[in-house]
Each structure stands twice: as structure tokens, then as C-alpha cells.
């Protein structure tokens, strides 16, 4: 799964990378993004990519209330074609979530050690996602999203059996393209694990366990050790 991630870059850095056509809001670097928080998400509108703030934790349009979002922070790549709610979103409401790393936890005895996973080149990337719009009784609209996960690659396998689907710029463009086929076999190819030889991971401070601790110290290596596929 993916339950915490980082976007520690200046958002002006991603305007060209993700072909964002409109002015970006003033967004500070984030080091500890947690479910239920507002996150800038890339969607396509009339053929142009733009950032839209959304809540992490999908609240489908048919949901009776927003609490369902707490259970829908992730969607499994293997089953999104089987579930009617996801299948509908897969056709028209695909999105990208800008990030530059995410956290997982390794169990050691009675405690868990947080690990920050990122690309070797430390460059920003995007997660594959789905989004929806939900309206309350007063007519207010809540935009929310879920991050799609897949089986872990070789680097992550010893930590967790799932990982978020990560896209480079080429795959990201394909994901937002409305012409993308939603055939199950083709979607499975797109939502494959990211190559492990392009990624690294290292242990970080336990302060990551606190969502309110959103500081650069979250991603700094600590002495537990470093892990990398060479």
C-alpha cells in the first residue's frame, strides 16, 4: 500500500516536466503527506494538464458520506477493472499525483522502522491515480483521489508486498490520454511495478509516524542502514 509520501520539490519545478498549462498555486515542499490531507493532483481538462487540489482518500460520487474515503486511499491495479466504481473512473477520471518519494515501514522486533523510498536521481515523479467528485447536501463539491498500487518490485519486496504505481513523463502522458485503452491486459501493462534498479531506500526518523511532523528531517538518512539495488 501507500500510506504516506513526499513532494519535497518546489512546485514550479514540475510545470514543464508535466506540461502544466496554467499558473501554479503557491505550494510549499511537503515531507510527510498523509491521508485526508489536501494534495495537488494533475488532471486533464479540455486537453490541457492542470493542478487541482484534492483530498487523499477517494469519496465516490455515490457515497452516503465522506467517511468512506478513509478506507479508499489506495486501489489495487489487479482489481480496478472488476469493481464497477473504479472501472467507471478508469475510463474518464484518471489523474497523476506529483511526488518524489514515499514511506514504508520495516518490522524489527516490537517496533517498525520507517523507510523513505525514492528514485536514485532524486527527481520528481508521479503516482497513477483515480479521482471523483462528491457533493454534500448543501451542494458543496469535494474532489478526492486514490493512489493505484501494484505488486512490489525487487527492492520493495522485503519491506512490503505492495507499492504505488510510479510513472515517468512518458507513461504519465499515456495515463492522462483519453484514448488510452481500458482493456484489462493493456491496463495491466501500464500499471506495472517501476524498475527497482532506478530506486533507492533508506531508514529515516520515527517522527515520520506523526503526520503533523512535516519537515525536511523526515527524509534524512539515519544510522539503521541504507538499502539499494546495484
C-alpha positions as CSV (number, residue, x, y, z in Angstrom):
1,X,0.0,0.0,0.0
2,X,1.0,3.6,0.0
3,X,0.0,5.5,3.2
4,X,2.5,8.4,3.3
5,X,4.5,10.2,0.7
6,X,6.6,13.3,0.0
7,X,6.6,16.1,-2.5
8,X,9.7,18.0,-1.3
9,X,10.4,19.9,-4.5
10,X,9.3,23.5,-5.4
11,X,6.2,23.1,-7.5
12,X,7.4,25.5,-10.1
13,X,10.0,22.7,-10.9
14,X,7.3,20.4,-12.3
15,X,5.4,22.8,-14.6
16,X,7.5,21.9,-17.6
17,X,8.0,18.3,-16.6
18,X,4.3,17.6,-16.5
19,X,3.3,20.1,-19.2
20,X,1.1,22.1,-16.8
21,X,-0.7,24.9,-18.8
22,X,-1.9,27.2,-16.1
23,X,-0.3,29.2,-13.3
24,X,0.6,27.1,-10.3
25,X,-0.6,28.0,-6.8
26,X,1.9,28.8,-4.2
27,X,2.7,25.4,-2.7
28,X,5.4,24.6,-0.2
29,X,7.6,21.5,-0.3
30,X,5.9,18.6,1.6
31,X,7.8,15.9,3.5
32,X,5.0,13.9,5.2
33,X,1.8,13.8,3.3
34,X,-0.9,11.8,5.0
35,X,-4.4,10.5,4.1
36,X,-7.3,13.1,4.3
37,X,-4.9,16.0,3.6
38,X,-5.3,18.3,0.6
39,X,-2.9,17.4,-2.2
40,X,-2.3,19.0,-5.6
41,X,-3.3,16.5,-8.3
42,X,-2.8,16.6,-12.1
43,X,-5.9,16.2,-14.2
44,X,-6.6,16.9,-17.9
45,X,-9.2,19.4,-18.8
46,X,-10.0,20.1,-22.5
47,X,-6.7,18.6,-23.5
48,X,-4.6,20.7,-21.0
49,X,-2.9,19.4,-17.9
50,X,-3.6,21.4,-14.7
51,X,-3.2,21.1,-11.0
52,X,-6.3,20.6,-8.9
53,X,-6.4,20.4,-5.0
54,X,-8.0,17.2,-3.9
55,X,-8.4,15.2,-0.7
56,X,-6.4,12.0,-0.4
57,X,-8.9,9.2,0.2
58,X,-11.4,8.6,-2.6
59,X,-15.0,9.6,-1.8
60,X,-17.1,8.2,-4.8
61,X,-19.9,10.3,-6.1
62,X,-22.4,7.7,-4.8
63,X,-21.1,7.6,-1.2
64,X,-23.5,8.5,1.6
65,X,-20.8,10.4,3.4
66,X,-17.1,11.3,3.3
67,X,-16.0,8.6,5.8
68,X,-15.6,6.0,3.1
69,X,-12.5,8.0,2.0
70,X,-10.6,6.8,5.0
71,X,-10.7,3.2,3.5
72,X,-10.0,4.2,-0.1
73,X,-6.6,5.8,-0.1
74,X,-5.4,3.0,-2.4
75,X,-6.8,1.0,-5.3
76,X,-5.3,-2.3,-6.4
77,X,-4.2,-2.4,-10.0
78,X,-5.3,-6.0,-10.3
79,X,-8.9,-5.4,-9.4
80,X,-9.8,-2.0,-10.6
81,X,-11.4,-3.5,-13.7
82,X,-13.5,-5.8,-11.6
83,X,-15.1,-3.1,-9.4
84,X,-17.8,-1.0,-11.1
85,X,-16.9,2.2,-9.2
86,X,-13.3,2.0,-10.2
87,X,-14.0,0.8,-13.7
88,X,-16.1,3.9,-14.4
89,X,-13.4,6.2,-13.1
90,X,-10.7,4.4,-15.1
91,X,-12.4,5.5,-18.3
92,X,-12.8,9.2,-17.6
93,X,-11.2,10.2,-14.3
94,X,-7.6,9.2,-14.3
95,X,-5.1,11.5,-12.5
96,X,-1.4,11.9,-11.6
97,X,-0.2,12.7,-8.1
98,X,3.2,14.6,-8.0
99,X,5.7,13.1,-5.6
100,X,9.4,12.4,-5.1
101,X,9.2,9.6,-2.6
102,X,7.0,7.5,-0.3
103,X,7.3,5.7,3.0
104,X,7.0,2.1,4.1
105,X,7.8,0.5,7.4
106,X,10.0,-2.5,8.2
107,X,9.2,-4.5,11.3
108,X,12.1,-5.0,13.7
109,X,11.1,-6.9,16.8
110,X,8.3,-5.0,18.5
111,X,8.6,-1.8,16.5
112,X,8.6,-0.6,12.9
113,X,11.3,1.4,11.2
114,X,10.2,4.0,8.7
115,X,11.9,3.9,5.3
116,X,11.9,6.6,2.6
117,X,11.8,5.2,-1.0
118,X,12.8,7.4,-3.9
119,X,14.4,7.5,-7.3
120,X,18.2,7.3,-7.4
121,X,18.3,10.6,-9.2
122,X,16.0,12.2,-6.6
123,X,13.9,13.7,-9.4
124,X,10.1,14.2,-9.1
125,X,7.7,11.5,-10.5
126,X,4.0,10.9,-10.4
127,X,1.8,8.2,-8.9
128,X,-1.1,6.8,-11.0
129,X,-4.4,7.7,-9.5
130,X,-8.2,7.9,-10.0
131,X,-10.4,10.8,-8.8
132,X,-14.0,11.6,-8.3
133,X,-16.3,14.5,-7.2
134,X,-18.8,14.1,-4.3
135,X,-21.5,16.7,-3.4
136,X,-22.9,17.2,0.1
137,X,-26.5,18.2,0.9
138,X,-25.6,21.9,0.7
139,X,-24.3,21.4,-2.9
140,X,-20.6,21.8,-1.9
141,X,-18.3,19.6,-4.0
142,X,-15.4,17.6,-2.6
143,X,-12.7,16.4,-5.0
144,X,-10.8,13.4,-3.9
145,X,-8.4,10.7,-5.2
146,X,-6.9,7.3,-4.6
147,X,-3.4,6.1,-5.4
148,X,-3.2,2.9,-7.5
149,X,-0.9,0.2,-6.1
150,X,0.7,-2.9,-7.7
151,X,2.9,-5.7,-6.7
152,X,6.3,-4.7,-5.3
153,X,9.5,-4.7,-7.3
154,X,12.7,-6.4,-6.1
155,X,13.8,-3.5,-4.0
156,X,10.5,-3.3,-2.1
157,X,9.7,-7.0,-1.8
158,X,11.5,-7.4,1.5
159,X,9.6,-4.5,3.0
160,X,6.1,-4.8,1.7
161,X,4.2,-6.8,-1.0
162,X,2.6,-3.7,-2.5
163,X,3.9,-0.4,-3.9
164,X,2.4,2.6,-5.6
165,X,2.4,2.7,-9.4
166,X,5.1,5.2,-10.4
167,X,5.2,6.9,-13.8
168,X,7.9,8.7,-15.7
169,X,6.9,11.5,-18.0
170,X,6.2,9.2,-21.0
171,X,4.0,6.8,-19.0
172,X,2.3,9.8,-17.3
173,X,1.3,11.3,-20.7
174,X,-0.1,8.0,-21.7
175,X,-2.2,7.7,-18.5
176,X,-3.9,11.0,-19.0
177,X,-4.5,10.4,-22.7
178,X,-8.3,9.9,-23.1
179,X,-7.5,7.5,-26.0
180,X,-5.8,5.0,-23.6
181,X,-7.4,1.6,-24.0
182,X,-9.1,0.3,-20.9
183,X,-8.7,-3.3,-21.9
184,X,-7.7,-5.4,-18.9
185,X,-4.5,-6.7,-20.5
186,X,-3.3,-3.2,-21.7
187,X,-4.2,-1.6,-18.3
188,X,-2.1,-4.3,-16.6
189,X,0.9,-3.4,-18.7
190,X,0.6,0.3,-17.9
191,X,0.2,-0.3,-14.2
192,X,3.4,-2.4,-13.8
193,X,6.0,-2.0,-11.0
194,X,8.6,0.6,-11.5
195,X,12.1,-0.7,-12.3
196,X,13.9,-1.4,-9.0
197,X,17.3,-0.6,-10.3
198,X,16.2,3.0,-10.7
199,X,15.2,3.3,-7.0
200,X,16.8,3.6,-3.6
201,X,15.6,3.4,0.0
202,X,17.0,4.3,3.4
203,X,15.8,4.4,7.0
204,X,14.5,7.6,8.4
205,X,13.4,9.1,11.7
206,X,10.4,7.7,13.6
207,X,8.9,11.3,13.7
208,X,7.5,10.4,10.2
209,X,4.9,8.5,12.2
210,X,3.4,11.8,13.2
211,X,1.5,13.5,10.3
212,X,2.0,16.9,11.9
213,X,5.8,16.5,11.6
214,X,6.3,17.8,8.1
215,X,9.9,18.9,7.9
216,X,13.0,18.1,5.8
217,X,14.3,15.9,8.6
218,X,11.7,13.3,7.6
219,X,13.8,12.2,4.6
220,X,17.3,12.4,6.0
221,X,19.1,9.1,6.4
222,X,19.6,7.7,9.9
223,X,22.1,5.1,11.1
224,X,19.9,2.0,10.8
225,X,21.4,1.4,7.3
226,X,20.9,2.1,3.6
227,X,19.4,-0.2,1.0
228,X,20.0,-0.1,-2.7
229,X,19.9,-2.5,-5.7
230,X,23.1,-2.0,-7.7
